[in-house]
């Protein structure tokens, strides 16, 4: 079960990396976007049954010109991760609540690259295509279909998205973004990789952001980045390390 927990966390993180790398461009100055996991599938029926625990998990992305706050709430609150990226200071704060243990980790963007395995976007092969005749309305915005395929270190991932060109986010919001981007903001996307598929659908989009949301709450145990990596290793992993 520890391996399963690690994989679900890694898959969710992998999915989110695919999302933010896709919309980090252009001009939307601030927004709060809420996504929900609406579908999970696996080639293995037993694994699919376990992954059904992920349905209903919530991903929220909130940003302005200087900061981005990302919240991932999985399995009914059993695991909650909040990440604050300070664009100007190039610093990241991770707040993690895993089954009641609350940990705060502060570090530089360079340190947090370790969470992505120090992946250089230039090392990832991308192919992007569009099917603009395939459309749907999501969270009140018209969307069309986009398909992004990538491969890195032998792992293939497909991102099947419905994007809107009515909403676009500034490049400064996201770390380590290369020039290969989708034309619009994905309001629904399915990540397919390693025999799994997970779909996120936007349920709301707010165009104004209360600055107080970027305030870091109290009540967390502080750790250095290295202490956090060692703690996660002792617990059986998570987020890919």
CORGI-V309247 format. One line per field, one symbol per residue. ss: DSSP state (a for helix, b for strand, c for the rest). phi: phi as a letter, one per 20 degrees, with the letter a starting at -180 (. if undefined). burial: # if it has 24 or more other ideal C-beta (glycine too) atoms within 12 Angstrom, else .. Layout:
ss = ???
phi = ???
burial = ???
This chain:
ss = caaaaaaaaaaaaaaaaaaaaaabbbbbccbbbbbbbbbbbbccaaaaaaaaaacccbbbbbbcccbbbbbbbbaaacbbbbbbbbccccbbbbbbbbccbbbbbbbbaaaaaaaaccccaaacbbbbbbbbbbbbbbccbbbbbbbbbbbbccbbbbbbbbbbccccbcaaacccccccccccbbbbbbbbbccbbbbbbbbbbbccccaaaaccccccbbbcaaaaaaaaaaccccccc
phi = .fffffffffffffffgffffedeamcfebaccddcfdbcbbfdgffffffgfffnfdcdccbcfdbcddccddlmnfcccdcddeffelcccddcddlnedcdcdaegffffffemlfegfeeedcccccffecadclndfcceccddcbblndecdddcdddeecbdfgffcfldeeecffbefdbbdedalndbcddcfdbcdedcfgffeeefendfecfffffgfffffeooplne
burial = ...##.####################.#.#############........#..##.########..#########...#########...########....#####.#.##.###..#.#..#.#.#.........##.#.########.#..#.#########.###########...#############..#######..#...#...##..........#..##..#....#####
